[in-house]
Amino acid sequence: MCINIRLEKTRDIQSIHAITIAAFLDAPHTDHTEQFIVDALRDSGALSVSLIAEDSSKIIGHVALSPVTISDGSKDWYGLGPISVVPTDQNKGIGSKLMHAALRELNNLNANGCVLLGDPNYYRRFGFEPIGGLVLPDVPPEYFQATLLKGSYPTGVVTYHESFSAQS
């Protein structure tokens, strides 16, 4: 398996949609709208970075990055997600490759940091951890995590782009 990570191209959009559906089909804690979120982020111009993982020109994974707002006014913070890998290729390091590539892209954007909602046991290896004072309402605090790329951690309520409410 030779995995190539690259920016999405227009021709990848249908594959990204299908991969996202497949990746979250049997996942716990989902309302199965992740594919709609990615589409809405793209359509609204809020999809800051969209990376795909391909093996022999077949797309098998995807990660999205979009700006978030923080109530203290902190700038240049992003949300990571959704991140998707087709079920048959999960647990092969593809998600890790996408994560590392996404963090490199954030550095290229001169981002201050990144937040995500996910399993702390998985995302800790990439430098993410729950940060006291950085809150995503109605979410158990151990699952809302951040990593600092430069500066200092903000304090406040994080709001994802309105595309995260997409239902279709």
C-alpha positions in Angstrom: 0.0 0.0 0.0 1.5 3.3 -1.1 -0.6 6.2 0.3 -0.4 9.6 -1.3 -2.0 12.6 0.5 -3.0 15.6 -1.6 -5.4 18.4 -1.8 -8.8 17.6 -3.2 -9.7 18.3 -6.8 -13.1 18.9 -8.2 -13.2 15.4 -9.7 -12.8 14.0 -6.1 -16.0 15.5 -4.6 -18.3 12.5 -5.3 -15.7 10.0 -3.9 -15.2 12.2 -0.8 -19.0 12.2 -0.3 -19.2 8.3 -0.6 -16.2 7.7 1.6 -17.6 9.9 4.3 -20.9 8.0 4.3 -19.1 4.7 4.4 -16.7 5.7 7.2 -19.5 6.8 9.5 -22.1 4.2 8.6 -21.5 2.0 11.7 -19.8 4.6 13.9 -21.1 5.4 17.3 -22.1 9.0 18.3 -23.1 10.2 14.8 -26.2 11.5 13.2 -24.9 10.5 9.8 -24.7 14.0 8.4 -20.9 14.2 8.0 -21.0 14.0 4.2 -23.5 16.9 4.2 -21.2 18.9 6.5 -18.3 18.6 4.1 -20.5 19.5 1.1 -21.9 22.5 2.9 -18.4 23.7 4.0 -17.2 23.5 0.4 -20.3 25.2 -1.0 -20.0 28.1 1.5 -16.3 28.6 0.9 -15.5 27.6 4.5 -13.6 24.4 3.6 -10.1 25.8 4.3 -8.3 22.6 3.6 -9.6 19.4 2.1 -7.1 16.6 1.9 -7.6 13.1 0.4 -5.6 9.9 0.9 -5.3 7.8 -2.2 -3.8 4.4 -2.9 -3.0 3.7 -6.5 -5.3 6.6 -7.6 -8.2 5.2 -5.5 -9.4 7.7 -2.8 -9.7 5.9 0.5 -9.7 8.8 3.0 -10.4 12.4 3.6 -10.0 15.1 6.2 -11.6 18.6 6.4 -10.4 21.8 8.1 -12.5 24.8 8.6 -12.3 28.0 10.7 -13.9 28.2 14.1 -14.8 31.2 16.2 -13.9 31.6 19.8 -15.9 33.9 22.1 -12.7 35.6 23.4 -12.0 36.8 19.9 -9.0 34.6 19.2 -8.2 34.4 15.5 -6.7 31.8 13.2 -8.2 28.7 15.0 -9.5 25.8 13.0 -11.7 22.8 13.5 -10.6 19.4 12.2 -13.2 17.1 10.9 -14.8 15.2 9.7 -12.0 12.8 9.1 -12.9 9.6 7.2 -11.3 6.4 6.0 -13.1 3.7 4.2 -13.9 0.8 6.6 -11.8 -1.8 4.7 -8.7 0.5 5.1 -9.2 1.6 8.7 -6.5 0.6 11.3 -3.7 0.8 8.6 -2.3 4.2 9.5 -4.2 6.2 6.9 -6.0 8.3 9.5 -2.6 9.1 11.1 -1.2 10.2 7.7 -4.2 12.4 7.1 -3.8 13.9 10.6 -0.1 14.7 10.2 -0.8 16.2 6.8 -3.6 18.3 8.2 -1.4 19.7 10.9 1.3 20.6 8.3 -1.4 22.4 6.3 -2.4 24.3 9.4 1.2 25.4 10.0 1.2 26.5 6.3 -1.9 28.6 7.0 -0.1 30.2 10.0 -2.9 28.9 12.3 -2.7 29.4 16.0 -4.3 26.1 16.8 -6.9 23.5 16.1 -9.9 21.9 17.9 -11.7 18.7 17.3 -14.4 16.5 18.7 -13.3 12.9 19.1 -11.8 10.0 21.1 -9.1 11.3 23.4 -7.3 8.0 23.3 -6.8 8.4 19.6 -6.1 12.1 19.2 -3.7 12.5 22.1 -0.9 11.0 19.9 -1.3 14.1 17.6 -0.9 16.6 20.5 -4.6 17.1 21.1 -5.9 17.3 24.7 -8.9 18.8 26.6 -8.1 22.4 27.6 -9.8 23.9 30.6 -11.6 27.1 29.6 -12.0 26.1 26.0 -15.6 24.8 25.7 -17.9 23.3 23.1 -21.4 23.4 24.6 -23.3 20.2 25.3 -20.2 18.0 24.7 -18.4 16.0 27.4 -15.2 18.1 27.9 -12.9 15.1 27.6 -14.0 14.7 23.9 -13.5 18.3 22.9 -9.7 18.7 22.4 -7.3 21.3 21.1 -3.7 21.6 20.0 -1.7 24.8 20.1 0.5 25.6 17.1 1.6 29.1 18.3 0.8 31.7 20.8 -1.3 30.7 23.8 -4.6 28.8 24.3 -7.7 30.9 24.1 -10.5 30.8 26.7 -14.1 30.7 25.7 -16.9 29.0 23.8 -16.0 27.5 20.4 -18.5 27.8 17.5 -18.1 25.7 14.4 -19.2 27.1 11.0 -22.9 27.0 10.4 -22.3 24.2 7.8 -22.0 21.8 10.8 -25.8 22.0 11.0 -26.3 20.7 7.5 -28.8 17.9 7.3 -28.9 17.2 3.6 
